[in-house]
Amino acid sequence: MNRVGLFVELKARPGKGGEVAAFLAGAREAAAAEPETLVWFALRFDEERFGIFDSFADETGRAAHLNGPIAAALMDHAEALLAEPPTIRQVDVLADLIRAATRD
C-alpha cells in the first residue's frame, strides 16, 4: 500500500516550459526502474507550472527516491530550467485507488 509520498511543485523559467515538460516525460523510465516507487505522475498545470507526485510503501522508499537519479537530474538542471527552486513536500497517503487504464 502507498503510505507516504512526495508532491513537488516546479515553476519553469519563461520560455522553458517545453523543456521542463520533456524532462519530466523522459524521467518516466527512471521512475519505473526504482522498485520502491509505487506510483509516479508528472503533471502540467499551465505553461510554466508543473508537478510531480509519487508514493511509496514506507520512508525507506521515499528516501531512496529523494537520493536517486531523478532528484539528482532535476537538481542538475534546476538552474537552467526553473525560475525558482522546487518545492518538495513530504506527504502521508491517507487512501489510494489505482486502476489500470487502457489508452486508445
N, C-alpha and C positions, 0 to 999 in steps of 0.2 A: 504494500500500500504506500501511496505517496503521503509522507508525513511532514516533510519540510521542503522549502523551495526558495527560489530567488526570483525577484522581479527587478529587472534592470531597465532603467529609462535612459535613452540616448537622444541627444539633440545634434543633428548634423550641422556642420558649417554651411553657410549659404552656398548653394550650387553643388553640394556634395551628397545630397540625398540619394542619388542613383548609386554612388559608390558605397554608401552605407548599406543600402538595400542589397547590393551584390555581395558585399562582405558577409552579411547575415545569412543570405541564401546559401553561400558557399560554406558556411560553418555547420550545416546540417550533417554532413558526413563525419565531421569531428565529434559532434554530439552523439551520433549513432555508435561511434567507436568507444564511448565511455559506458561501460556496463552498469555503472551505478546511476546514470542519468536515465530516469524512467520516462520523463515527459520533457519535451523541449519544443518551444514555439518561438519563432522570430516574428515580430509584429511591426506593422507600419500604421501609424495613426494619421499622418499627413506628410507633406513633402519633406519636413525636417525632423519630425518626431517619430522615434522608433522604440521598441521594447523587446525584451527577451523574458520569457517565463519558462522556468524549468523546475522539476521537482525530483525528489529523492526519497528513499525509504528512511534514511537517517542522516545524522550530522556527518558521518564519515563520507557518505556520497556527496553531500553538499560541499564539504571541504575539498574533496578530490577535484570536483569540478572547478571550484574557485582557484585552485592551484594548477589547473590543466591547460591544455593548448588553446582553447577558445578564449579564455580570460587573458592569457598571455598575448595572443594575437590582437585582441581588442585593445589592450593597453599599448601595444607596439604601434598601432595605427591611430590611436585616440587623438594625438595632437594634429595630425593631418586631416582627419575626417570629422572630428567632433568639435562643436562650439564650446562645450563645457565638459568637465569630467563626468563619466557615467554615474548615475545614482543607483546604487546597489542596495536593495532591501532584502533582508532575510525574513522569510515569512513561514508561518506554520500553515499546513494544509489542513483545513477543517473537514472537508469532504471532497470526493472526486468522482467523476464519471468520465470514462474514456471509452468511446466506441470506435471500432474500426469503420472507416468510411470508404466508399468506393468513389473513384474520380472518373468522370467521363472524358 
